[in-house]
Amino acid sequence: QVQLVESGGGLVQAGDSLRLSCAASGRTFARYVMTWFRQAPGKEREFVARITNVGNTYYADSVKGRFTISRDNAKNTVYLQMNSLKPEDTAVYYCAADLRIITTPAYWGQGTQVTVSP
């Protein structure tokens, strides 16, 4: 069982930066594939970024070059550094964990709101 708690969301202006954090419980964090998703109002949830247990990273085309996912296994935390934010990045951001690379991971956080004003 893994419990995930996101933090770091907020209201920013276009062009600003934010860093989201996702703290995980448990002693096996390093084994998990960690993924960030987001869901904007009226839209389906979408993949944002993923980092595997060995540190391979993957990004949605819409955030490539602006967002960076990283993890600190000693702190049981995964981060999403978001730069050059755009209004279309406005969404609730969720982190998720699974032992596999899978479309719908087993464990999810409660989400953190990111709002980017024009």
PyMOL commands that set and color helices and strands:
alter all, ss='L'
color gray80, all
select helices_A, chain A and resi 29-31+73-75+87-89
alter helices_A, ss='H'
color red, helices_A
select strands_A, chain A and resi 4-7+10-13+18-24+33-39+46-51+57-59+67-72+77-82+91-98+107-108+112-117
alter strands_A, ss='S'
color yellow, strands_A
deselect
rebuild
show_as cartoon
